[in-house]
Amino acid sequence: MRTRVGAVILKDKKVLLMHRIKNEKEYYVIPGGSLESNETIIEACHREIKEETNLDINIIKEAFRILNEGKKEIYFLAEPKSSNLKLGGPEVLRESANNRYILEWVDILEISKLNLMPPNIKDELLKAYLLQ
């Protein structure tokens, strides 16, 4: 089973999300990605967040796990240790007029209004925030 890791990065009652606009579809995802061989889930989380956002993070604790289309997804509650937010990694190379990646700090109370993917993650994200 493939494993994906991500970080629920919180700052000033806002969460960092990746706003995706792909072929006229708009949605949001929590930054993260797949585990590489010989990598722990913590190492993968730090690497993926650094690649995608240029942020160094402090992982506070595991927030939740979900199953999504045959993948195990593990999300950690985190806070930024640096503030130089900048899109990076493979996302920069894949970006085009029909495939956009936009890093956005979103008010946690606005999450319910967003098209957050996967769909079953909204409730888990809000619970993780409330239980932090």
N, C-alpha and C positions, 0 to 999 in steps of 0.2 A: 504494500500500500504506500502510495506517495505521501509525503508529508510536506505541508506548507507551514511556515511560521510568519507571524506578523506582530507588530507592536502598536498598542493603543497608547499613543504618545499624547499626554495631557499637559496643558499649560494654560493657566488663567481661565479655567472652566471651558477650554476649547480642546478639541481633539484634531490631530493632524490626519487629513484624508487625502487620497489621491483622486482627484476629479478626472474621470475618463470621458472623453468624447470620441467615439469610435463609430465611423460609418453612420452618422446622424443619431446614434444612441448615446444617451448621457446617463452616467451612473458614477457611484463613488465606491472606493475600496479602501481597506486599511492597508497601509504600506507593509510590504513583506514579500516573501518568495519561497522558493523550494530549497530544501536541504540538499547540500552537495555531499558526495561521499566523504567519509571520515570526518564529518562535522557534527558537533552536538547541536541541539536545538537552540541553545543560548548563543553559540558562535554564529549559527546561521542567521539568527535574528539580528545580532549586531552587524554582521556583514551586509545583509539585505537592506537594513535601514540606512547604513552609511552609503551604500551604492545608490539607492533611490533618492535619498533626501539630503545627503552630505552631513547628516546629524550624527553625533555621538550620543548615545543614550545610556541612561541608568535604568536597568531593568529592576522593577520593584518586586513583582511577583507574577506568577502565571495567572492570567485573568479568566480564560475559558478555553474549551476545546469544542470543535464541532466536526461533523462529517459533512463533506460537500462533494457530491459527484464522485464518490469513491476515493476521495482524498481526506486524510486526517489533517485538520488545521488547528494549530496551537497558537494562541494569542497571549502576549504578555502585556502587563500594565507597565508603562515606562514614562520617564520624564527626560526632556532634552538636557544634555550636558553642554551643548554648544548651540549657537544661534544662527549659524550661517546656512540657512535653508536654501537648497539649490537642487534641482532635478539632475540626476546623474544616472550612471549605469546604462544598461541596454535600452532603457526607456528613451534616452536622448537619441539613440540611433534609430529607434523605431518611430519617432515622432514625425508626423506629416500633417498636411491639411485635413486628412480624414482620420487621423489617429493622434489624439492629443492627451498629454499627461500634465495635470496642473495640481501642484501641491497647495492645499488650502487648510487654514485653521478654521474649523467650524464650531460654532457654539454648540455645546453638548445637548442643549435643549432643542436644537433645530434638527437633530438626527432623525426624528420621527417623520419629518417632511421630505427626507432625501430618498433617492433610489439607491440604497446601499446594498451592495452585493457581497456575498450571497445573501438572499432575502432573510434567511434565518439568523443573521448575525445582529440585527438591530437590537433585539431584546437583550442578547448577551452583552452587547456593548454598553447599553444603558445600565444593566445590573452591575457590570464591572466598575463603571463610574460611581454608582451609588455606594458600592461596597468598598471603595478604595480606602 
